[in-house]
Amino acid sequence: MMWQRLHFALAAWRPAPVAGPLETLGKPGSHERRISGLCGGRMRFDGDGPVFAAPLVIIAFTNRSGSNLLAEYVAQAGRAARAGEMLNADTVERRGASAEEGGLPGYITRLEAEKAGPGRSLALKASWAQLAMLIRGNIPSMFPGTVLLHVERADLLRQAVSFRLAQQSGRWTSRHSGGRAPKAEVIPPEAVLRTVTGLQQANLRIRLIAEAAGLGRWPVSYEAMSADPAGHLPPVLQAAGLAAPDWRPDTPRLEKQAGPENAALVEAVLAAVRERL
């Protein structure tokens, strides 16, 4: 009888609707909406041919996937500037982008002059929504090519835990001081698992955008980059045209942040999973 009741319960259950990739890709994110307002709606490049000599480098990332570490290694290789989150609306506002400057294309032109320098590529970090903004704005056409490095973390549970603790404490890298001490016990396991789902969806959107836009996507593994940078990174960056054949990475300045609170929150999530099972 118990299995019969379970069968009827499952037959009556319907999952809550989830927005699919096509629906979400068509909706500008919060950064894009704010940037469009700052730029007076001038978001698209409609000029002829490339404006710059070196390719655009984009590090596509999800939060806590190792994008800052990869940006450091790319800068070490010497063919691209260090990538930063220059597509965040707060940064765009602080740097004074406007319609008079030429909107988003004008902002990119200024970044290229200030950040890249002669003989180097401009490098930008981009979430899936920011990558979509660049594609909608035809920004890659300003460059002779685009190199998309997609850094991914295989262990999404620990990535989600890292994100939730960083969000709580305000300490986003090992170089950040101050903030609050993270407390794993106040973060519900369900919140962590919702973050896992969001990370999965974000990585899928990056892949879809890259393929639909015809961009070459170079995957970078966070785990391999952390454990064996000299073995993992040179082949990827050399194939992408961002490193010389003899380049080898130096010791990075950034350090891992995971500590006892990370382990405690991972165990709390796994305990909740075991209880449900």
ABEGO torsion letter per residue (X at the ends): XAAAAAAAAAAABBBBBBBBAAAAAABBBAAAAAAAAAAGGBABBABBEBABABBBBBBBBBBGAGAAAAAAAAAAAGABBBBBBAABAAAAAAAGBBAAAGEAAAAAAAAAAAAAEBGBBBBBBBBAAAAAAAAAAGAAAABABBBBBBBBBABAAAAAAAAAAAAAAGBABAABBEEBBBBAAABBAAAAAAAAAAAAAAAAAAAAAAAAAGBBBBBBBAAAAAABAAAAAAAAAAAAGABBAABBBBBBABBBABBAAAAAAAAAAAAAAAAAX
